Amino acid sequence: MFTDAAEALKWVMERRSRNHTVAYFAEAMAAAGSPQEAFETVHVTGTNGKGSTCYYLNHILQASGRKTGLFTSPHLVTHYDRMRINDACIAPEVFMDLLNRYLGLIEQYDLGMFEIDVLLACAWFRQEQVDTAVIEAGLGGRGSPTNILPHPALEIITTVGYDHMERLGNTLEAIAEEKSGIIMPGSTILTGDLISGPLAVVAARAAAVNARHVLYEPYTDLGPGRFAWRGTEYSLATMAEYQKTNASLALQAASLLGIDPGSEAVREAVRKTLWAGRFETVSRHPAVILDGAHNTEGIAALCASLKVLPRPLVIVFSALKDKQGLAMADQLRGYADEFIVTEFTMYRADTAEHLAAHGGTVITDWHKAIGTAVRKAGQDGSVLICGSLYFISDVRAWMGQNPGLFAVKQ
């Protein structure tokens, strides 16, 4: 039993994946009393956009009067960010108390970190009697520990792109097959703007399990930070073009859950929603933007928004070695007035030298890389810090320890 919250969290974070099957983890959840069956759920997967879509939907549900649980990963600041109720992260003491409650079961089933997170989140949501929980899937979908939700009110597949090919397959159709594994019999599946091959795979899975398949209704672009959907105009708190797709997909999800997407409360919720680490502005002079785009499709979506940033634009990039780092660097380089490649401390992190193989300034110490970028951008330019979400998490933690460093300056 733990008596120190920090020690409890350290113990959880050190438990690597045990590669259990979903069926095995479902047995553990059943032994815990199946807390995931105590509330309505929305299960969300996708190569890109799933975290943002979850966050928009979370705020829309709250604005409509629902007590809402949210489970996402990875975290950006602290591990506790992964589980929230009405936007409040789980308190360290509550996390520790829940861990102690299920510690015997966790050790009996030898659960890994992500499985523990799912168990504790669902137990907390049940304990606090949430109305709806929005659950972001882990890797893929079919084999994610989150795929123990037997009767979700709605499933969403945001996008299908090339990522984690060593686990999910080398074709978009193979990846779509893994993601469509979240579709439960008799459920409703909402798909984002998928191309024909992956869409056909999802449609086949939906038909096979008698699920209702709903296609994405695209938005109408109204210029920077604005769009229309089903005839209603919406404003965003971000200049990221890709968030128009995620916000409109969340609006359609809300509609399927019985919420009026055109209500004033919902429009205000969309207007105020800012998902940390996604085209997040942390300074104005120079403009400093953080974005966790971490695969080629995500980088392409990010690049579509760079035209709004003042020049010169200095880009600081780092990535994991199991990603398409060189391809992402190639995409970014053409948009930058200066391209700086760096690295961060993590066993999966790529080296700056490798990422800069096709060109770029190598500054291995990312603190110095950011400082150099800020100086080169000057008061009137921009700095984009992007790549791995783990890298962005480190940057945000550094910002938190140095609050004057990147305080938003008007």
C-alpha positions as CSV (number, residue, x, y, z in Angstrom):
1,M,0.0,0.0,0.0
2,F,1.2,3.5,-0.9
3,T,1.2,6.4,1.5
4,D,3.0,8.9,-0.8
5,A,1.3,10.0,-4.0
6,A,4.6,10.6,-5.8
7,E,5.8,7.1,-5.0
8,A,2.5,5.7,-6.2
9,L,2.7,7.5,-9.5
10,K,6.4,6.5,-10.0
11,W,5.5,2.9,-9.5
12,V,2.7,3.0,-12.1
13,M,4.8,4.8,-14.7
14,E,7.6,2.3,-14.4
15,R,5.3,-0.6,-15.3
16,R,5.9,-1.1,-19.0
17,S,3.4,-2.9,-21.3
18,R,2.9,-6.6,-20.6
19,N,1.4,-7.2,-24.1
20,H,-1.7,-8.7,-22.6
21,T,-4.7,-9.4,-24.9
22,V,-7.8,-7.3,-24.6
23,A,-9.7,-10.5,-23.5
24,Y,-7.2,-10.9,-20.6
25,F,-7.5,-7.3,-19.5
26,A,-11.3,-7.6,-19.8
27,E,-11.1,-10.4,-17.2
28,A,-9.2,-8.0,-14.9
29,M,-11.8,-5.3,-15.4
30,A,-14.5,-7.8,-14.6
31,A,-12.7,-8.8,-11.4
32,A,-12.7,-5.0,-10.5
33,G,-16.5,-4.9,-10.9
34,S,-16.6,-3.7,-14.6
35,P,-16.5,0.0,-13.8
36,Q,-16.5,0.8,-17.5
37,E,-20.2,-0.3,-17.7
38,A,-21.4,2.3,-15.2
39,F,-21.6,5.2,-17.6
40,E,-22.2,6.1,-21.2
41,T,-19.0,6.0,-23.3
42,V,-17.6,7.4,-26.6
43,H,-14.6,5.5,-27.9
44,V,-12.3,7.4,-30.2
45,T,-9.4,6.2,-32.4
46,G,-7.6,7.5,-35.4
47,T,-4.1,8.2,-36.7
48,N,-4.4,12.0,-36.2
49,G,-7.0,14.3,-34.5
50,K,-8.3,11.8,-32.0
51,G,-7.1,13.8,-28.9
52,S,-8.4,17.1,-30.3
53,T,-11.7,15.6,-31.3
54,C,-12.1,14.1,-27.8
55,Y,-11.3,17.4,-26.2
56,Y,-13.8,19.4,-28.4
57,L,-16.5,16.7,-27.7
58,N,-15.7,16.8,-24.0
59,H,-16.3,20.6,-23.8
60,I,-19.5,20.3,-26.0
61,L,-20.9,17.7,-23.6
62,Q,-20.1,19.8,-20.6
63,A,-21.7,22.9,-22.2
64,S,-24.9,20.8,-22.7
65,G,-25.1,20.0,-19.0
66,R,-23.4,16.6,-18.8
67,K,-20.9,15.6,-16.2
68,T,-18.1,14.3,-18.4
69,G,-15.1,12.1,-18.0
70,L,-12.2,12.3,-20.4
71,F,-9.3,9.8,-20.9
72,T,-6.5,10.7,-23.2
73,S,-2.8,9.8,-23.7
74,P,0.0,10.6,-23.7
75,H,0.0,13.4,-21.1
76,L,1.6,16.8,-21.8
77,V,2.4,18.1,-18.3
78,T,1.7,15.4,-15.7
79,H,0.5,11.9,-15.8
80,Y,-2.7,13.0,-14.0
81,D,-3.7,14.9,-17.2
82,R,-4.7,11.6,-18.7
83,M,-7.9,11.4,-16.7
84,R,-10.3,14.3,-16.1
85,I,-13.8,15.0,-14.9
86,N,-15.3,18.3,-16.2
87,D,-11.8,19.3,-17.2
88,A,-10.3,18.8,-13.7
89,C,-7.4,16.4,-13.6
90,I,-7.5,13.6,-11.1
91,A,-6.0,14.7,-7.8
92,P,-2.7,12.8,-6.8
93,E,-4.3,11.6,-3.5
94,V,-7.4,10.3,-5.4
95,F,-5.1,8.5,-7.9
96,M,-3.2,6.9,-5.0
97,D,-6.3,5.9,-3.1
98,L,-7.7,4.2,-6.2
99,L,-4.4,2.5,-6.8
100,N,-4.3,1.2,-3.3
101,R,-7.9,-0.1,-3.7
102,Y,-7.0,-2.2,-6.7
103,L,-3.4,-2.9,-6.0
104,G,-3.9,-6.6,-5.2
105,L,-5.8,-7.1,-8.4
106,I,-3.2,-5.1,-10.4
107,E,-0.4,-7.3,-9.1
108,Q,-2.5,-10.5,-9.5
109,Y,-3.1,-9.7,-13.2
110,D,0.4,-8.1,-13.6
111,L,-1.1,-5.0,-15.3
112,G,1.1,-2.5,-17.2
113,M,0.9,1.3,-16.9
114,F,-1.7,1.9,-19.6
115,E,-3.9,-0.9,-18.3
116,I,-3.7,0.6,-14.8
117,D,-4.6,4.0,-16.2
118,V,-7.7,2.6,-17.9
119,L,-8.8,0.8,-14.8
120,L,-8.3,3.7,-12.4
121,A,-9.9,6.2,-14.8
122,C,-13.0,4.0,-15.2
123,A,-13.2,3.4,-11.5
124,W,-12.9,7.1,-10.8
125,F,-15.6,7.9,-13.4
126,R,-17.9,5.4,-11.8
127,Q,-17.2,6.7,-8.3
128,E,-18.0,10.3,-9.3
129,Q,-21.0,9.2,-11.4
130,V,-20.1,10.8,-14.7
131,D,-22.8,10.9,-17.3
132,T,-20.6,10.3,-20.4
133,A,-16.9,9.4,-20.7
134,V,-15.0,10.2,-23.8
135,I,-12.2,7.6,-24.1
136,E,-9.2,7.9,-26.5
137,A,-8.0,4.6,-27.6
138,G,-4.3,3.6,-27.3
139,L,-2.3,2.2,-30.2
140,G,-4.5,1.1,-33.1
141,G,-7.8,0.2,-31.6
142,R,-8.5,-3.5,-31.8
143,G,-5.7,-4.4,-29.3
144,S,-5.9,-1.3,-27.2
145,P,-6.7,-1.9,-23.5
146,T,-9.5,0.7,-24.0
147,N,-11.3,-1.8,-26.2
148,I,-13.1,-3.3,-23.2
149,L,-16.1,-1.0,-23.7
150,P,-18.9,-3.5,-24.5
151,H,-21.7,-1.0,-25.4
152,P,-20.3,2.4,-26.4
153,A,-22.9,5.0,-27.3
154,L,-20.7,6.0,-30.2
155,E,-17.4,5.1,-31.7
156,I,-15.3,7.5,-33.8
157,I,-12.5,6.9,-36.3
158,T,-11.0,10.3,-37.0
159,T,-8.4,9.5,-39.7
160,V,-6.4,6.6,-41.0
161,G,-2.8,7.3,-42.0
162,Y,0.7,5.8,-41.9
163,D,1.9,5.5,-38.3
164,H,3.1,2.6,-36.1
165,M,3.4,0.4,-39.2
166,E,5.5,-2.1,-37.3
167,R,2.4,-2.9,-35.2
168,L,-0.5,-2.0,-37.4
169,G,0.5,-2.9,-40.9
170,N,2.1,-1.3,-44.0
171,T,-1.0,-0.4,-45.9
172,L,-3.8,2.1,-45.0
173,E,-6.3,-0.8,-45.4
174,A,-4.4,-2.9,-42.8
175,I,-4.2,0.1,-40.4
176,A,-8.0,0.7,-41.0
177,E,-8.6,-2.9,-40.1
178,E,-6.9,-2.5,-36.7
179,K,-8.8,0.8,-36.0
180,S,-12.1,-0.7,-37.0
181,G,-11.7,-3.3,-34.3
182,I,-13.3,-0.9,-31.9
183,I,-16.7,-1.2,-33.6
184,M,-19.0,-3.2,-31.4
185,P,-22.0,-5.2,-32.5
186,G,-25.1,-3.0,-32.9
187,S,-23.2,0.2,-32.2
188,T,-22.9,3.5,-34.2
189,I,-19.6,4.3,-35.8
190,L,-18.8,7.8,-37.1
191,T,-15.9,8.1,-39.5
192,G,-13.9,11.2,-40.3
193,D,-12.8,12.3,-43.8
194,L,-11.4,8.9,-44.9
195,I,-10.2,8.0,-48.4
196,S,-11.9,5.2,-50.2
197,G,-9.7,2.2,-49.3
198,P,-9.8,2.6,-45.5
199,L,-13.4,3.7,-45.6
200,A,-14.4,0.5,-47.4
201,V,-12.6,-1.5,-44.7
202,V,-14.5,0.3,-41.9
203,A,-17.8,-0.1,-43.8
204,A,-17.3,-3.8,-44.1
205,R,-16.5,-4.2,-40.4
206,A,-19.6,-2.2,-39.5
207,A,-21.8,-4.3,-41.8
208,A,-20.3,-7.5,-40.4
209,V,-21.3,-6.6,-36.8
210,N,-24.6,-4.9,-37.7
211,A,-23.3,-1.4,-36.7
212,R,-24.7,1.8,-38.0
213,H,-22.1,3.7,-40.1
214,V,-22.3,7.5,-40.2
215,L,-20.2,9.4,-42.7
216,Y,-18.5,12.8,-41.8
217,E,-20.3,15.9,-42.9
218,P,-17.6,18.4,-43.9
219,Y,-17.5,22.0,-42.8
220,T,-17.5,25.2,-45.0
221,D,-14.4,27.3,-44.6
222,L,-15.0,30.9,-43.6
223,G,-11.4,32.0,-43.3
224,P,-8.8,31.9,-40.4
225,G,-10.4,30.7,-37.2
226,R,-13.9,30.4,-38.6
227,F,-16.1,27.7,-40.3
228,A,-19.7,26.8,-40.8
229,W,-21.3,23.4,-40.2
230,R,-24.9,22.6,-41.0
231,G,-25.5,26.3,-41.6
232,T,-24.3,27.5,-38.3
233,E,-21.1,29.6,-38.0
234,Y,-18.4,28.7,-35.4
235,S,-15.2,30.5,-34.3
236,L,-12.1,28.8,-32.9
237,A,-9.6,29.9,-30.3
238,T,-6.8,28.6,-32.5
239,M,-5.5,29.5,-36.0
240,A,-4.8,25.8,-36.7
241,E,-6.7,24.9,-39.9
242,Y,-6.8,21.2,-38.9
243,Q,-8.9,21.9,-35.9
244,K,-11.8,22.9,-38.1
245,T,-12.1,19.3,-39.1
246,N,-11.8,18.0,-35.5
247,A,-14.3,20.5,-34.1
248,S,-16.9,19.8,-36.8
249,L,-16.4,16.0,-36.3
250,A,-17.0,16.6,-32.6
251,L,-20.1,18.6,-33.4
252,Q,-21.5,15.7,-35.5
253,A,-20.7,13.3,-32.7
254,A,-22.6,15.5,-30.3
255,S,-25.6,15.5,-32.6
256,L,-25.6,11.7,-32.7
257,L,-25.6,11.8,-28.9
258,G,-28.8,13.9,-28.9
259,I,-27.2,17.3,-28.4
260,D,-28.2,20.4,-30.4
261,P,-24.9,21.4,-32.1
262,G,-26.2,24.8,-33.0
263,S,-27.1,26.0,-29.5
264,E,-25.4,29.1,-28.1
265,A,-23.8,27.1,-25.3
266,V,-22.2,24.6,-27.8
267,R,-21.0,27.4,-30.1
268,E,-19.4,29.1,-27.1
269,A,-17.8,25.8,-26.0
270,V,-16.2,25.4,-29.4
271,R,-15.0,29.0,-29.4
272,K,-13.2,28.6,-26.1
273,T,-11.7,25.2,-26.5
274,L,-7.9,25.1,-26.6
275,W,-6.1,21.7,-26.6
276,A,-2.6,22.1,-25.2
277,G,0.2,21.2,-27.5
278,R,-1.9,21.6,-30.7
279,F,-0.9,24.9,-32.4
280,E,-0.7,26.3,-28.9
281,T,0.5,29.9,-28.7
282,V,2.8,30.5,-25.7
283,S,4.3,33.9,-26.8
284,R,3.4,36.7,-29.1
285,H,6.6,38.6,-29.7
286,P,8.1,36.5,-31.1
287,A,5.1,34.2,-31.8
288,V,6.0,30.9,-30.3
289,I,3.8,27.9,-31.2
290,L,3.9,24.4,-29.8
291,D,2.5,21.5,-31.9
292,G,2.6,17.8,-31.3
293,A,2.2,16.7,-34.9
294,H,4.2,13.4,-34.9
295,N,3.6,11.7,-38.3
296,T,3.6,12.7,-41.9
297,E,-0.1,13.3,-42.1
298,G,-0.1,15.4,-38.9
299,I,2.8,17.4,-40.2
300,A,1.0,18.0,-43.5
301,A,-2.0,19.3,-41.6
302,L,0.2,21.5,-39.5
303,C,1.9,23.0,-42.5
304,A,-1.4,24.1,-43.9
305,S,-1.6,26.6,-41.0
306,L,1.9,28.0,-41.2
307,K,0.9,30.8,-43.6
308,V,-0.8,32.7,-40.8
309,L,2.5,33.0,-38.9
310,P,4.7,36.2,-39.2
311,R,8.1,35.8,-40.8
312,P,10.9,35.0,-40.3
313,L,9.7,31.5,-39.3
314,V,12.2,29.4,-37.4
315,I,11.2,25.7,-36.8
316,V,12.6,23.5,-34.0
317,F,11.9,19.9,-34.6
318,S,12.5,16.6,-32.8
319,A,10.9,13.1,-33.2
320,L,10.9,9.5,-32.0
321,K,13.2,7.1,-33.9
322,D,10.2,4.7,-34.6
323,K,8.5,7.5,-36.6
324,Q,9.1,8.8,-40.2
325,G,11.4,11.5,-38.9
326,L,13.3,12.2,-42.1
327,A,10.1,12.5,-44.1
328,M,8.6,14.9,-41.5
329,A,11.8,17.0,-41.6
330,D,11.6,17.1,-45.3
331,Q,8.0,18.4,-45.1
332,L,8.9,21.1,-42.6
333,R,12.1,22.3,-44.1
334,G,10.5,24.0,-47.1
335,Y,8.3,26.1,-44.9
336,A,11.1,27.4,-42.6
337,D,13.3,30.4,-43.0
338,E,15.6,28.5,-40.7
339,F,15.2,24.8,-39.7
340,I,16.8,23.6,-36.4
341,V,16.9,19.9,-35.5
342,T,17.3,18.9,-31.9
343,E,16.8,15.9,-29.6
344,F,15.4,15.1,-26.1
345,T,16.0,12.5,-23.5
346,M,13.9,9.4,-24.0
347,Y,14.8,5.8,-24.9
348,R,12.7,6.1,-28.1
349,A,14.0,9.5,-29.2
350,D,15.8,9.9,-32.5
351,T,19.2,11.7,-32.7
352,A,19.4,15.2,-34.2
353,E,22.2,14.1,-36.5
354,H,19.9,11.5,-38.1
355,L,16.9,13.8,-38.4
356,A,19.1,16.5,-40.0
357,A,20.5,14.0,-42.6
358,H,18.9,15.9,-45.5
359,G,19.7,19.4,-44.1
360,G,19.1,21.6,-41.1
361,T,21.1,23.2,-38.2
362,V,21.9,20.6,-35.5
363,I,21.7,21.9,-31.9
364,T,21.5,18.8,-29.7
365,D,20.6,20.6,-26.5
366,W,16.9,21.5,-27.1
367,H,17.0,24.3,-24.5
368,K,19.7,26.0,-26.5
369,A,17.9,25.2,-29.8
370,I,14.8,27.0,-28.6
371,G,16.8,30.0,-27.3
372,T,18.6,30.2,-30.6
373,A,15.3,30.1,-32.5
374,V,13.8,32.9,-30.4
375,R,16.8,35.1,-31.1
376,K,16.8,34.4,-34.8
377,A,13.1,35.0,-35.1
378,G,13.3,38.4,-33.4
379,Q,10.4,40.3,-32.0
380,D,8.4,40.2,-35.2
381,G,9.0,36.7,-36.3
382,S,7.8,33.2,-35.3
383,V,9.1,30.0,-33.7
384,L,7.4,26.7,-34.3
385,I,8.4,23.9,-31.8
386,C,7.0,20.7,-33.1
387,G,7.4,16.9,-33.4
388,S,6.9,14.3,-30.8
389,L,4.3,14.9,-28.1
390,Y,6.8,13.7,-25.6
391,F,9.2,16.4,-26.7
392,I,6.4,19.0,-26.5
393,S,5.6,17.7,-23.0
394,D,9.2,18.3,-21.9
395,V,9.1,21.8,-23.4
396,R,5.9,22.6,-21.5
397,A,7.3,21.3,-18.3
398,W,10.3,23.5,-18.7
399,M,8.0,26.5,-19.4
400,G,6.1,25.7,-16.1
401,Q,9.4,25.8,-14.2
402,N,10.3,29.1,-15.9
403,P,7.0,31.0,-16.0
404,G,8.5,34.2,-17.3
405,L,10.3,32.5,-20.2
406,F,7.4,32.1,-22.6
407,A,4.7,34.1,-20.9
408,V,2.3,35.3,-23.6
409,K,3.4,38.8,-24.5
410,Q,1.0,41.1,-26.3
